[in-house]
Amino acid sequence: MTRPPTIHQARRVCSETGARGVIVLALDDDQVAGVSYGATSAAYRVVGNACCPPVVEALGRAVHEALERAKIQQTARTSR
């Protein structure tokens, strides 16, 4: 995997967008890495604890499933 996002990058995105919290995701092949940042302790609890883990997990599954479908389609095309 390429380098995962850092907390400094997430803080910058949060600051530049004016958001109260952000989740920054990096996708590479079949891997997903994420970092979250909340501008306040309350925002961090919501974004970091409640949102980030399920989002990263769901996106990871979706990426894996899409890659598997692509492999199946590629195999079907080459076997014709």
Phi, psi and omega in degrees: 000145170295172182301134176289159179297154181254164177297327179295320177294318179296318178299318180295317178299317179299313181295314183290333180267345183077015180282160175274339178198152180220157169237123179251125183244145174237131180245135178210115183052244183253022180244147177229132175233144181218156175220147179237158178212137174238135182293336177231168178300319180295316179296320179297318180301318181290307184288310186288317185267320186269325188259312189301307182302312180293327179295312180297317180296313181295318179293321177301315177297316181297318178296314179300314180296320179296319178294321177295318177298318179297320178296318180296315179297319179297317179297318180296321180292319184283341181269002180282000000 
